[in-house]
Amino acid sequence: MSLSPGTAVRVVMSKWVDRPHWEFEATFLGTDEHGDWLGIPQSTVMTRPGVTYVAPTAQVGLAPPPGPASARGWLATFHDTGGPVRVYVDITTPPRWDGAVLRAVDLDLDVVCGPTGRVWVDDEDEFADHRVRFGYPDEVVEAALASCRQVEAAVSGGRTPYDGAAAAWLARVGEIAGG
């Protein structure tokens, strides 16, 4: 992948198997040791079937860097001050770039750090239901659970990239993404 900072990108999430989920426009900000950073300005419109959400604050998205699939099953979003949460991490299949489109399958589980700093795993019941109803393969279930545990430990422990690394990228949203 060779995107330049300032390039318009699209994030396309689906649910297992090929059911549409969240989609939105973002701006490629750059890459560092944590992965690929995306600028999501305040007022960005995010849609999924039957739902429209307008971002109340600027955010930056983070897609993990290349590496073993077991460590790449997530997409993180870091919210600016005043956002509904500090960090929201979707547990996914390993995200992949398709030109300027970032694609991943959302596997229901979410790791959330709320505005007070409390961290929790959300939608475990949905994951339990969907893994049976939609027939998630065993290796997908194991990878999702492993990613969820790793991400929850990192967010709870304030470990990289959940240690404030997003702050510099959030400051760039206004400069590059027009937020």
N, C-alpha and C positions, 0 to 999 in steps of 0.2 A: 504494500500500500504506500502510495506516495502523494499524500495530500499536503497542500501548503496551508499555513495559518491563514484564516479568513475564508477558506473554502466552505461553501454551503453544503451541508450534509443532511441526510434524512435518517432518522432512527425508526426502524420498523420492527416491532415486536409482534410475535404471534404466540398462540397457545398451542399445545400439543393437539393434534397434528394439523398444521396449516389452518388453524382457526385465527382470524384476525384479532389483534389486540392493539395496544397503544402505538400511535405513530405521531411523529412531530419533526419539525425542522430544527436544525441546530447549526452551529458554526464550528468547524474544526479549529481548535486553538493551538494544538501542538502535541508533542510526545515527550515523555520523560521516562525515568525508570519505573514509574507506576503504570504506564500505559498511555492510551490516547485520550486526550482531554477535549471535551466539547462544550462550547458556550451555549447556554440556554437563557436568553434575556427574559427579564420580567415581561409579562403579557404574552409569552409564547403560547400558542394554542396547541393543545395535545388532544387527540381524539382516539376513541375506540368505538366499536359499534354501540350506538345508543348513548354515548357519554362524550361530552366536551369539557375539558378542564383548561383554565387559563392560569398560567403560572403567576402566583402573587408576588414572587420575588425572583431575582436572578438565580440561576443554578449553574453548576458545571457537572457534566456527566463524565464518567471515567470507564473506559473499556480496558480490561486487563491486558498486560503485555503478552507477547508470545511465551509459550511454555507449556508444561503438561496440562492436558485438558482438565485434570482433577483440580487444578488451581485456578482455572480460568472461567468457572461457571457462574459469573455474576456480571452485573452492570450497576455501578454506583452513581448516585446523584447527591451532590453536596449543595445545600440550600444556603442562600445569603441570610444575613440577620433579618429576623422577622418572618422567616418562612414557617410553614406548618410543622416542619421537622428540621433537624440539623442534617441528618444523613438518611438516605433511603436506598437500600441495596436490593435489587431484584436478583433472585437466584435463577439462573438461566442455563441454557446450553452455552458452550463457549461462543461468545460473540464473534462474528466474522464480517469482514468488509467485502462488499460487492460493489466495487467502484466507490462512489460517494454515499453509499447506503450501508448503514451498520445494521446487521440482522442478528436476532437471537430469539430463542423460544423461551418464554417466561414459564418457569416451572412452579409457580404459585407462591413458594416461600419467599418471604421478605425479611430482611434484617433492618430494623428501624432504630434510629437514635432520635428521641423526641427533643423538644425545645428545652426541657429541664436536664437533659443528659441521660435520661433513663433509656436503656437499650432492651429491645425485645424482638422475638421472632414472631412474625405475623403470618396468618393464613395456613397454619399447620393442618387445620381441619380440611381446608380446600385441597391441599396437597394429598392428604390421606384419601380423600374422595376421588380426586382426579387420577391418582396413580392406578386405581382399580378401574374406574369408569372408562378412562381413555387408554388403559393398558400401557403405562409407561414401562419400558424395558427395565429389567433389574439393574443394568449398568447405569442407566439414566437416574434411577432412584438413588443408587449408592453415591453417584457423583453429586447429585443435588444435595443430599444430606451431608456429605463431606464438605462441600463448598459452604453450606449454611453454617456448619460448626466452625470452620476456619474464619469466615467473615464475622460471625458473631463474636468470636474470641478477639479478633483484631479490632473491631469497633469498640467493644467493651474495654479492651486494654489500651485504647488510644494508640495502637500500633499503625505504622505506615501502611497504607496511605491515609489512615483515619486519624492522623496526628497533627492536623493543621496544614498538610501539604496542599489542600485545595484552595487555601486563602489567596495565594498568588495568582492562581488561575481565575478565581472569582473576580479579582481586580481587573483582569484582562477582558472579561465579558463586555464591559462597556466600551473598551478601546477597539476590540476586533469584531465583536458580534453586534455592536450597535445597541447594546442594552442600556 
